Amino acid sequence: MLSGTAAAGAIGLINSLGNLGGFFGPCVMGLIRNATGSSSVGMVVLACGTLMSAILVFVPGHGRRLEHVPAELASHAD
């Protein structure tokens, strides 16, 4: 899909977002547990965040125009 610097940038972005989740997930869990005294509420909040992320990925989809390769680019696909 991506090549060269675009692929490196995409991998860096994915890793950055993963690291942010690894930092903020436990922080949010701790804040909610301190506020409510229960771990269950924090788990529900984290599960809802994961569900919302999945919805953002799968619901919009992509346009058919992204599947079409123009003829001038198809000859350079080798």
PDB file with one MODEL, atoms N, CA, C and O in Angstrom:
MODEL        1
ATOM      1  N   MET A   1       0.831  -1.200   0.000  1.00  0.00           N
ATOM      2  CA  MET A   1       0.000   0.000   0.000  1.00  0.00           C
ATOM      3  C   MET A   1       0.868   1.253   0.000  1.00  0.00           C
ATOM      4  O   MET A   1       0.825   2.048  -0.939  1.00  0.00           O
ATOM      5  N   LEU A   2       1.641   1.419   1.041  1.00  0.00           N
ATOM      6  CA  LEU A   2       2.512   2.582   1.134  1.00  0.00           C
ATOM      7  C   LEU A   2       3.953   2.149   0.913  1.00  0.00           C
ATOM      8  O   LEU A   2       4.312   0.999   1.169  1.00  0.00           O
ATOM      9  N   SER A   3       4.758   3.058   0.445  1.00  0.00           N
ATOM     10  CA  SER A   3       6.159   2.711   0.228  1.00  0.00           C
ATOM     11  C   SER A   3       7.056   3.839   0.728  1.00  0.00           C
ATOM     12  O   SER A   3       6.640   4.993   0.827  1.00  0.00           O
ATOM     13  N   GLY A   4       8.277   3.478   1.034  1.00  0.00           N
ATOM     14  CA  GLY A   4       9.288   4.468   1.404  1.00  0.00           C
ATOM     15  C   GLY A   4       8.952   5.262   2.639  1.00  0.00           C
ATOM     16  O   GLY A   4       8.594   4.715   3.682  1.00  0.00           O
ATOM     17  N   THR A   5       9.075   6.566   2.496  1.00  0.00           N
ATOM     18  CA  THR A   5       8.876   7.447   3.645  1.00  0.00           C
ATOM     19  C   THR A   5       7.424   7.471   4.119  1.00  0.00           C
ATOM     20  O   THR A   5       7.163   7.709   5.298  1.00  0.00           O
ATOM     21  N   ALA A   6       6.478   7.227   3.207  1.00  0.00           N
ATOM     22  CA  ALA A   6       5.065   7.194   3.617  1.00  0.00           C
ATOM     23  C   ALA A   6       4.813   6.015   4.551  1.00  0.00           C
ATOM     24  O   ALA A   6       4.099   6.148   5.544  1.00  0.00           O
ATOM     25  N   ALA A   7       5.399   4.862   4.233  1.00  0.00           N
ATOM     26  CA  ALA A   7       5.235   3.689   5.090  1.00  0.00           C
ATOM     27  C   ALA A   7       5.894   3.921   6.445  1.00  0.00           C
ATOM     28  O   ALA A   7       5.336   3.551   7.477  1.00  0.00           O
ATOM     29  N   ALA A   8       7.065   4.524   6.448  1.00  0.00           N
ATOM     30  CA  ALA A   8       7.753   4.815   7.708  1.00  0.00           C
ATOM     31  C   ALA A   8       6.939   5.786   8.557  1.00  0.00           C
ATOM     32  O   ALA A   8       6.838   5.620   9.772  1.00  0.00           O
ATOM     33  N   GLY A   9       6.368   6.785   7.926  1.00  0.00           N
ATOM     34  CA  GLY A   9       5.532   7.740   8.652  1.00  0.00           C
ATOM     35  C   GLY A   9       4.283   7.093   9.218  1.00  0.00           C
ATOM     36  O   GLY A   9       3.876   7.400  10.339  1.00  0.00           O
ATOM     37  N   ALA A  10       3.667   6.192   8.446  1.00  0.00           N
ATOM     38  CA  ALA A  10       2.465   5.507   8.917  1.00  0.00           C
ATOM     39  C   ALA A  10       2.788   4.594  10.103  1.00  0.00           C
ATOM     40  O   ALA A  10       2.029   4.537  11.070  1.00  0.00           O
ATOM     41  N   ILE A  11       3.907   3.888  10.027  1.00  0.00           N
ATOM     42  CA  ILE A  11       4.305   3.020  11.139  1.00  0.00           C
ATOM     43  C   ILE A  11       4.592   3.858  12.383  1.00  0.00           C
ATOM     44  O   ILE A  11       4.224   3.471  13.492  1.00  0.00           O
ATOM     45  N   GLY A  12       5.244   4.995  12.202  1.00  0.00           N
ATOM     46  CA  GLY A  12       5.519   5.884  13.328  1.00  0.00           C
ATOM     47  C   GLY A  12       4.240   6.414  13.960  1.00  0.00           C
ATOM     48  O   GLY A  12       4.138   6.502  15.183  1.00  0.00           O
ATOM     49  N   LEU A  13       3.269   6.767  13.132  1.00  0.00           N
ATOM     50  CA  LEU A  13       1.989   7.265  13.649  1.00  0.00           C
ATOM     51  C   LEU A  13       1.259   6.178  14.429  1.00  0.00           C
ATOM     52  O   LEU A  13       0.723   6.436  15.507  1.00  0.00           O
ATOM     53  N   ILE A  14       1.239   4.971  13.887  1.00  0.00           N
ATOM     54  CA  ILE A  14       0.579   3.861  14.571  1.00  0.00           C
ATOM     55  C   ILE A  14       1.249   3.582  15.914  1.00  0.00           C
ATOM     56  O   ILE A  14       0.566   3.375  16.917  1.00  0.00           O
ATOM     57  N   ASN A  15       2.570   3.577  15.937  1.00  0.00           N
ATOM     58  CA  ASN A  15       3.291   3.337  17.190  1.00  0.00           C
ATOM     59  C   ASN A  15       3.039   4.458  18.197  1.00  0.00           C
ATOM     60  O   ASN A  15       2.894   4.197  19.392  1.00  0.00           O
ATOM     61  N   SER A  16       2.987   5.691  17.726  1.00  0.00           N
ATOM     62  CA  SER A  16       2.725   6.819  18.630  1.00  0.00           C
ATOM     63  C   SER A  16       1.355   6.711  19.268  1.00  0.00           C
ATOM     64  O   SER A  16       1.210   6.928  20.471  1.00  0.00           O
ATOM     65  N   LEU A  17       0.348   6.376  18.474  1.00  0.00           N
ATOM     66  CA  LEU A  17      -1.006   6.242  19.015  1.00  0.00           C
ATOM     67  C   LEU A  17      -1.090   5.068  19.985  1.00  0.00           C
ATOM     68  O   LEU A  17      -1.779   5.151  21.002  1.00  0.00           O
ATOM     69  N   GLY A  18      -0.397   3.981  19.678  1.00  0.00           N
ATOM     70  CA  GLY A  18      -0.371   2.842  20.593  1.00  0.00           C
ATOM     71  C   GLY A  18       0.274   3.194  21.921  1.00  0.00           C
ATOM     72  O   GLY A  18      -0.197   2.781  22.981  1.00  0.00           O
ATOM     73  N   ASN A  19       1.359   3.961  21.857  1.00  0.00           N
ATOM     74  CA  ASN A  19       2.030   4.380  23.086  1.00  0.00           C
ATOM     75  C   ASN A  19       1.163   5.328  23.910  1.00  0.00           C
ATOM     76  O   ASN A  19       1.179   5.277  25.139  1.00  0.00           O
ATOM     77  N   LEU A  20       0.409   6.190  23.236  1.00  0.00           N
ATOM     78  CA  LEU A  20      -0.510   7.077  23.967  1.00  0.00           C
ATOM     79  C   LEU A  20      -1.589   6.264  24.683  1.00  0.00           C
ATOM     80  O   LEU A  20      -1.952   6.558  25.822  1.00  0.00           O
ATOM     81  N   GLY A  21      -2.093   5.237  23.996  1.00  0.00           N
ATOM     82  CA  GLY A  21      -3.080   4.356  24.632  1.00  0.00           C
ATOM     83  C   GLY A  21      -2.492   3.619  25.821  1.00  0.00           C
ATOM     84  O   GLY A  21      -3.169   3.425  26.831  1.00  0.00           O
ATOM     85  N   GLY A  22      -1.226   3.205  25.707  1.00  0.00           N
ATOM     86  CA  GLY A  22      -0.556   2.523  26.801  1.00  0.00           C
ATOM     87  C   GLY A  22      -0.315   3.417  27.994  1.00  0.00           C
ATOM     88  O   GLY A  22      -0.197   2.936  29.121  1.00  0.00           O
ATOM     89  N   PHE A  23      -0.239   4.722  27.758  1.00  0.00           N
ATOM     90  CA  PHE A  23      -0.058   5.670  28.858  1.00  0.00           C
ATOM     91  C   PHE A  23      -1.399   6.084  29.464  1.00  0.00           C
ATOM     92  O   PHE A  23      -1.580   6.037  30.681  1.00  0.00           O
ATOM     93  N   PHE A  24      -2.331   6.486  28.609  1.00  0.00           N
ATOM     94  CA  PHE A  24      -3.588   7.042  29.117  1.00  0.00           C
ATOM     95  C   PHE A  24      -4.558   5.982  29.626  1.00  0.00           C
ATOM     96  O   PHE A  24      -5.382   6.277  30.492  1.00  0.00           O
ATOM     97  N   GLY A  25      -4.482   4.754  29.112  1.00  0.00           N
ATOM     98  CA  GLY A  25      -5.380   3.693  29.590  1.00  0.00           C
ATOM     99  C   GLY A  25      -5.262   3.463  31.089  1.00  0.00           C
ATOM    100  O   GLY A  25      -6.273   3.531  31.789  1.00  0.00           O
ATOM    101  N   PRO A  26      -4.056   3.192  31.616  1.00  0.00           N
ATOM    102  CA  PRO A  26      -3.916   3.011  33.060  1.00  0.00           C
ATOM    103  C   PRO A  26      -4.223   4.278  33.866  1.00  0.00           C
ATOM    104  O   PRO A  26      -4.740   4.200  34.980  1.00  0.00           O
ATOM    105  N   CYS A  27      -3.901   5.438  33.298  1.00  0.00           N
ATOM    106  CA  CYS A  27      -4.219   6.687  34.015  1.00  0.00           C
ATOM    107  C   CYS A  27      -5.725   6.859  34.174  1.00  0.00           C
ATOM    108  O   CYS A  27      -6.208   7.189  35.257  1.00  0.00           O
ATOM    109  N   VAL A  28      -6.459   6.635  33.098  1.00  0.00           N
ATOM    110  CA  VAL A  28      -7.922   6.753  33.156  1.00  0.00           C
ATOM    111  C   VAL A  28      -8.494   5.698  34.100  1.00  0.00           C
ATOM    112  O   VAL A  28      -9.394   5.981  34.890  1.00  0.00           O
ATOM    113  N   MET A  29      -7.969   4.496  34.009  1.00  0.00           N
ATOM    114  CA  MET A  29      -8.433   3.414  34.892  1.00  0.00           C
ATOM    115  C   MET A  29      -8.208   3.785  36.359  1.00  0.00           C
ATOM    116  O   MET A  29      -9.090   3.577  37.192  1.00  0.00           O
ATOM    117  N   GLY A  30      -7.038   4.331  36.675  1.00  0.00           N
ATOM    118  CA  GLY A  30      -6.748   4.734  38.049  1.00  0.00           C
ATOM    119  C   GLY A  30      -7.633   5.868  38.527  1.00  0.00           C
ATOM    120  O   GLY A  30      -8.110   5.845  39.662  1.00  0.00           O
ATOM    121  N   LEU A  31      -7.859   6.861  37.676  1.00  0.00           N
ATOM    122  CA  LEU A  31      -8.722   7.980  38.052  1.00  0.00           C
ATOM    123  C   LEU A  31     -10.151   7.512  38.327  1.00  0.00           C
ATOM    124  O   LEU A  31     -10.774   7.932  39.303  1.00  0.00           O
ATOM    125  N   ILE A  32     -10.654   6.658  37.474  1.00  0.00           N
ATOM    126  CA  ILE A  32     -12.022   6.168  37.655  1.00  0.00           C
ATOM    127  C   ILE A  32     -12.117   5.276  38.889  1.00  0.00           C
ATOM    128  O   ILE A  32     -13.100   5.335  39.627  1.00  0.00           O
ATOM    129  N   ARG A  33     -11.097   4.450  39.113  1.00  0.00           N
ATOM    130  CA  ARG A  33     -11.134   3.580  40.298  1.00  0.00           C
ATOM    131  C   ARG A  33     -11.081   4.417  41.583  1.00  0.00           C
ATOM    132  O   ARG A  33     -11.770   4.104  42.554  1.00  0.00           O
ATOM    133  N   ASN A  34     -10.266   5.475  41.590  1.00  0.00           N
ATOM    134  CA  ASN A  34     -10.217   6.354  42.764  1.00  0.00           C
ATOM    135  C   ASN A  34     -11.537   7.085  42.977  1.00  0.00           C
ATOM    136  O   ASN A  34     -11.955   7.298  44.115  1.00  0.00           O
ATOM    137  N   ALA A  35     -12.187   7.466  41.892  1.00  0.00           N
ATOM    138  CA  ALA A  35     -13.443   8.211  42.010  1.00  0.00           C
ATOM    139  C   ALA A  35     -14.611   7.319  42.413  1.00  0.00           C
ATOM    140  O   ALA A  35     -15.485   7.742  43.170  1.00  0.00           O
ATOM    141  N   THR A  36     -14.627   6.080  41.906  1.00  0.00           N
ATOM    142  CA  THR A  36     -15.794   5.228  42.151  1.00  0.00           C
ATOM    143  C   THR A  36     -15.529   4.108  43.147  1.00  0.00           C
ATOM    144  O   THR A  36     -16.468   3.575  43.740  1.00  0.00           O
ATOM    145  N   GLY A  37     -14.275   3.746  43.339  1.00  0.00           N
ATOM    146  CA  GLY A  37     -13.952   2.642  44.228  1.00  0.00           C
ATOM    147  C   GLY A  37     -14.153   1.274  43.590  1.00  0.00           C
ATOM    148  O   GLY A  37     -14.087   0.251  44.272  1.00  0.00           O
ATOM    149  N   SER A  38     -14.397   1.255  42.289  1.00  0.00           N
ATOM    150  CA  SER A  38     -14.652  -0.007  41.596  1.00  0.00           C
ATOM    151  C   SER A  38     -13.847  -0.068  40.304  1.00  0.00           C
ATOM    152  O   SER A  38     -13.749   0.919  39.575  1.00  0.00           O
ATOM    153  N   SER A  39     -13.282  -1.218  40.034  1.00  0.00           N
ATOM    154  CA  SER A  39     -12.560  -1.407  38.773  1.00  0.00           C
ATOM    155  C   SER A  39     -13.510  -1.675  37.611  1.00  0.00           C
ATOM    156  O   SER A  39     -13.154  -1.473  36.450  1.00  0.00           O
ATOM    157  N   SER A  40     -14.700  -2.122  37.923  1.00  0.00           N
ATOM    158  CA  SER A  40     -15.659  -2.482  36.876  1.00  0.00           C
ATOM    159  C   SER A  40     -16.043  -1.282  36.020  1.00  0.00           C
ATOM    160  O   SER A  40     -16.156  -1.398  34.799  1.00  0.00           O
ATOM    161  N   VAL A  41     -16.242  -0.148  36.644  1.00  0.00           N
ATOM    162  CA  VAL A  41     -16.627   1.053  35.898  1.00  0.00           C
ATOM    163  C   VAL A  41     -15.500   1.459  34.950  1.00  0.00           C
ATOM    164  O   VAL A  41     -15.752   1.834  33.805  1.00  0.00           O
ATOM    165  N   GLY A  42     -14.276   1.383  35.421  1.00  0.00           N
ATOM    166  CA  GLY A  42     -13.133   1.717  34.570  1.00  0.00           C
ATOM    167  C   GLY A  42     -13.016   0.781  33.386  1.00  0.00           C
ATOM    168  O   GLY A  42     -12.700   1.216  32.278  1.00  0.00           O
ATOM    169  N   MET A  43     -13.268  -0.506  33.610  1.00  0.00           N
ATOM    170  CA  MET A  43     -13.224  -1.465  32.506  1.00  0.00           C
ATOM    171  C   MET A  43     -14.310  -1.181  31.477  1.00  0.00           C
ATOM    172  O   MET A  43     -14.082  -1.325  30.276  1.00  0.00           O
ATOM    173  N   VAL A  44     -15.483  -0.780  31.938  1.00  0.00           N
ATOM    174  CA  VAL A  44     -16.565  -0.440  31.019  1.00  0.00           C
ATOM    175  C   VAL A  44     -16.185   0.784  30.192  1.00  0.00           C
ATOM    176  O   VAL A  44     -16.441   0.821  28.989  1.00  0.00           O
ATOM    177  N   VAL A  45     -15.580   1.780  30.822  1.00  0.00           N
ATOM    178  CA  VAL A  45     -15.157   2.984  30.095  1.00  0.00           C
ATOM    179  C   VAL A  45     -14.110   2.629  29.041  1.00  0.00           C
ATOM    180  O   VAL A  45     -14.199   3.099  27.906  1.00  0.00           O
ATOM    181  N   LEU A  46     -13.119   1.806  29.397  1.00  0.00           N
ATOM    182  CA  LEU A  46     -12.101   1.409  28.432  1.00  0.00           C
ATOM    183  C   LEU A  46     -12.702   0.569  27.310  1.00  0.00           C
ATOM    184  O   LEU A  46     -12.297   0.708  26.156  1.00  0.00           O
ATOM    185  N   ALA A  47     -13.649  -0.288  27.623  1.00  0.00           N
ATOM    186  CA  ALA A  47     -14.317  -1.097  26.602  1.00  0.00           C
ATOM    187  C   ALA A  47     -15.122  -0.214  25.654  1.00  0.00           C
ATOM    188  O   ALA A  47     -15.148  -0.460  24.448  1.00  0.00           O
ATOM    189  N   CYS A  48     -15.774   0.808  26.191  1.00  0.00           N
ATOM    190  CA  CYS A  48     -16.527   1.729  25.334  1.00  0.00           C
ATOM    191  C   CYS A  48     -15.592   2.495  24.402  1.00  0.00           C
ATOM    192  O   CYS A  48     -15.938   2.744  23.247  1.00  0.00           O
ATOM    193  N   GLY A  49     -14.424   2.865  24.887  1.00  0.00           N
ATOM    194  CA  GLY A  49     -13.443   3.539  24.036  1.00  0.00           C
ATOM    195  C   GLY A  49     -12.989   2.641  22.901  1.00  0.00           C
ATOM    196  O   GLY A  49     -12.838   3.099  21.768  1.00  0.00           O
ATOM    197  N   THR A  50     -12.770   1.368  23.192  1.00  0.00           N
ATOM    198  CA  THR A  50     -12.381   0.418  22.162  1.00  0.00           C
ATOM    199  C   THR A  50     -13.506   0.215  21.149  1.00  0.00           C
ATOM    200  O   THR A  50     -13.253   0.140  19.947  1.00  0.00           O
ATOM    201  N   LEU A  51     -14.724   0.128  21.624  1.00  0.00           N
ATOM    202  CA  LEU A  51     -15.879  -0.035  20.742  1.00  0.00           C
ATOM    203  C   LEU A  51     -16.041   1.186  19.833  1.00  0.00           C
ATOM    204  O   LEU A  51     -16.301   1.040  18.638  1.00  0.00           O
ATOM    205  N   MET A  52     -15.888   2.383  20.391  1.00  0.00           N
ATOM    206  CA  MET A  52     -15.994   3.595  19.574  1.00  0.00           C
ATOM    207  C   MET A  52     -14.899   3.631  18.510  1.00  0.00           C
ATOM    208  O   MET A  52     -15.145   4.079  17.391  1.00  0.00           O
ATOM    209  N   SER A  53     -13.706   3.169  18.841  1.00  0.00           N
ATOM    210  CA  SER A  53     -12.624   3.114  17.865  1.00  0.00           C
ATOM    211  C   SER A  53     -12.962   2.155  16.733  1.00  0.00           C
ATOM    212  O   SER A  53     -12.725   2.460  15.564  1.00  0.00           O
ATOM    213  N   ALA A  54     -13.509   1.015  17.074  1.00  0.00           N
ATOM    214  CA  ALA A  54     -13.901   0.047  16.049  1.00  0.00           C
ATOM    215  C   ALA A  54     -14.984   0.614  15.141  1.00  0.00           C
ATOM    216  O   ALA A  54     -14.959   0.401  13.929  1.00  0.00           O
ATOM    217  N   ILE A  55     -15.924   1.328  15.722  1.00  0.00           N
ATOM    218  CA  ILE A  55     -16.985   1.949  14.923  1.00  0.00           C
ATOM    219  C   ILE A  55     -16.391   2.978  13.968  1.00  0.00           C
ATOM    220  O   ILE A  55     -16.798   3.053  12.809  1.00  0.00           O
ATOM    221  N   LEU A  56     -15.435   3.770  14.443  1.00  0.00           N
ATOM    222  CA  LEU A  56     -14.798   4.769  13.581  1.00  0.00           C
ATOM    223  C   LEU A  56     -14.025   4.133  12.433  1.00  0.00           C
ATOM    224  O   LEU A  56     -13.892   4.733  11.367  1.00  0.00           O
ATOM    225  N   VAL A  57     -13.523   2.945  12.641  1.00  0.00           N
ATOM    226  CA  VAL A  57     -12.767   2.267  11.584  1.00  0.00           C
ATOM    227  C   VAL A  57     -13.706   1.640  10.558  1.00  0.00           C
ATOM    228  O   VAL A  57     -13.478   1.771   9.355  1.00  0.00           O
ATOM    229  N   PHE A  58     -14.752   0.964  11.011  1.00  0.00           N
ATOM    230  CA  PHE A  58     -15.559   0.154  10.112  1.00  0.00           C
ATOM    231  C   PHE A  58     -16.765   0.862   9.502  1.00  0.00           C
ATOM    232  O   PHE A  58     -17.163   0.507   8.393  1.00  0.00           O
ATOM    233  N   VAL A  59     -17.353   1.827  10.160  1.00  0.00           N
ATOM    234  CA  VAL A  59     -18.582   2.430   9.648  1.00  0.00           C
ATOM    235  C   VAL A  59     -18.343   3.315   8.428  1.00  0.00           C
ATOM    236  O   VAL A  59     -19.049   3.142   7.434  1.00  0.00           O
ATOM    237  N   PRO A  60     -17.392   4.255   8.438  1.00  0.00           N
ATOM    238  CA  PRO A  60     -17.254   5.113   7.254  1.00  0.00           C
ATOM    239  C   PRO A  60     -16.849   4.354   5.988  1.00  0.00           C
ATOM    240  O   PRO A  60     -17.259   4.730   4.890  1.00  0.00           O
ATOM    241  N   GLY A  61     -16.055   3.297   6.124  1.00  0.00           N
ATOM    242  CA  GLY A  61     -15.640   2.545   4.953  1.00  0.00           C
ATOM    243  C   GLY A  61     -14.713   3.364   4.070  1.00  0.00           C
ATOM    244  O   GLY A  61     -13.998   4.245   4.547  1.00  0.00           O
ATOM    245  N   HIS A  62     -14.733   3.066   2.794  1.00  0.00           N
ATOM    246  CA  HIS A  62     -13.933   3.832   1.840  1.00  0.00           C
ATOM    247  C   HIS A  62     -14.676   3.907   0.518  1.00  0.00           C
ATOM    248  O   HIS A  62     -15.552   3.095   0.220  1.00  0.00           O
ATOM    249  N   GLY A  63     -14.299   4.903  -0.260  1.00  0.00           N
ATOM    250  CA  GLY A  63     -14.959   5.110  -1.539  1.00  0.00           C
ATOM    251  C   GLY A  63     -14.421   4.172  -2.612  1.00  0.00           C
ATOM    252  O   GLY A  63     -13.271   3.738  -2.542  1.00  0.00           O
ATOM    253  N   ARG A  64     -15.230   3.866  -3.582  1.00  0.00           N
ATOM    254  CA  ARG A  64     -14.809   3.003  -4.689  1.00  0.00           C
ATOM    255  C   ARG A  64     -13.699   3.651  -5.510  1.00  0.00           C
ATOM    256  O   ARG A  64     -12.934   2.941  -6.162  1.00  0.00           O
ATOM    257  N   ARG A  65     -13.590   4.963  -5.497  1.00  0.00           N
ATOM    258  CA  ARG A  65     -12.557   5.627  -6.282  1.00  0.00           C
ATOM    259  C   ARG A  65     -11.163   5.267  -5.786  1.00  0.00           C
ATOM    260  O   ARG A  65     -10.197   5.367  -6.543  1.00  0.00           O
ATOM    261  N   LEU A  66     -11.040   4.852  -4.531  1.00  0.00           N
ATOM    262  CA  LEU A  66      -9.741   4.462  -4.001  1.00  0.00           C
ATOM    263  C   LEU A  66      -9.294   3.104  -4.535  1.00  0.00           C
ATOM    264  O   LEU A  66      -8.114   2.768  -4.441  1.00  0.00           O
ATOM    265  N   GLU A  67     -10.214   2.320  -5.092  1.00  0.00           N
ATOM    266  CA  GLU A  67      -9.875   1.019  -5.633  1.00  0.00           C
ATOM    267  C   GLU A  67      -9.444   1.095  -7.090  1.00  0.00           C
ATOM    268  O   GLU A  67      -8.880   0.135  -7.615  1.00  0.00           O
ATOM    269  N   HIS A  68      -9.695   2.194  -7.736  1.00  0.00           N
ATOM    270  CA  HIS A  68      -9.368   2.351  -9.149  1.00  0.00           C
ATOM    271  C   HIS A  68      -7.944   2.881  -9.298  1.00  0.00           C
ATOM    272  O   HIS A  68      -7.569   3.869  -8.666  1.00  0.00           O
ATOM    273  N   VAL A  69      -7.162   2.217 -10.137  1.00  0.00           N
ATOM    274  CA  VAL A  69      -5.803   2.671 -10.429  1.00  0.00           C
ATOM    275  C   VAL A  69      -5.813   3.284 -11.823  1.00  0.00           C
ATOM    276  O   VAL A  69      -6.129   2.601 -12.797  1.00  0.00           O
ATOM    277  N   PRO A  70      -5.467   4.578 -11.928  1.00  0.00           N
ATOM    278  CA  PRO A  70      -5.435   5.198 -13.260  1.00  0.00           C
ATOM    279  C   PRO A  70      -4.454   4.482 -14.182  1.00  0.00           C
ATOM    280  O   PRO A  70      -3.466   3.912 -13.717  1.00  0.00           O
ATOM    281  N   ALA A  71      -4.721   4.508 -15.483  1.00  0.00           N
ATOM    282  CA  ALA A  71      -3.902   3.779 -16.462  1.00  0.00           C
ATOM    283  C   ALA A  71      -2.447   4.217 -16.428  1.00  0.00           C
ATOM    284  O   ALA A  71      -1.551   3.385 -16.570  1.00  0.00           O
ATOM    285  N   GLU A  72      -2.194   5.506 -16.243  1.00  0.00           N
ATOM    286  CA  GLU A  72      -0.803   5.994 -16.243  1.00  0.00           C
ATOM    287  C   GLU A  72      -0.014   5.493 -15.020  1.00  0.00           C
ATOM    288  O   GLU A  72       1.211   5.383 -15.075  1.00  0.00           O
ATOM    289  N   LEU A  73      -0.715   5.192 -13.925  1.00  0.00           N
ATOM    290  CA  LEU A  73      -0.053   4.647 -12.752  1.00  0.00           C
ATOM    291  C   LEU A  73       0.065   3.128 -12.805  1.00  0.00           C
ATOM    292  O   LEU A  73       0.986   2.552 -12.225  1.00  0.00           O
ATOM    293  N   ALA A  74      -0.869   2.481 -13.503  1.00  0.00           N
ATOM    294  CA  ALA A  74      -0.865   1.025 -13.580  1.00  0.00           C
ATOM    295  C   ALA A  74       0.371   0.508 -14.313  1.00  0.00           C
ATOM    296  O   ALA A  74       0.875  -0.569 -13.995  1.00  0.00           O
ATOM    297  N   SER A  75       0.861   1.270 -15.294  1.00  0.00           N
ATOM    298  CA  SER A  75       2.042   0.826 -16.024  1.00  0.00           C
ATOM    299  C   SER A  75       3.305   0.942 -15.185  1.00  0.00           C
ATOM    300  O   SER A  75       4.296   0.277 -15.485  1.00  0.00           O
ATOM    301  N   HIS A  76       3.300   1.767 -14.141  1.00  0.00           N
ATOM    302  CA  HIS A  76       4.453   1.949 -13.264  1.00  0.00           C
ATOM    303  C   HIS A  76       4.360   1.102 -11.998  1.00  0.00           C
ATOM    304  O   HIS A  76       5.198   1.238 -11.106  1.00  0.00           O
ATOM    305  N   ALA A  77       3.359   0.233 -11.905  1.00  0.00           N
ATOM    306  CA  ALA A  77       3.131  -0.556 -10.693  1.00  0.00           C
ATOM    307  C   ALA A  77       4.159  -1.646 -10.492  1.00  0.00           C
ATOM    308  O   ALA A  77       4.215  -2.229  -9.409  1.00  0.00           O
ATOM    309  N   ASP A  78       4.972  -1.944 -11.483  1.00  0.00           N
ATOM    310  CA  ASP A  78       5.989  -2.996 -11.374  1.00  0.00           C
ATOM    311  C   ASP A  78       6.935  -2.580 -10.324  1.00  0.00           C
ATOM    312  O   ASP A  78       7.892  -3.299 -10.036  1.00  0.00           O
TER     313      ASP A  78
ENDMDL
END
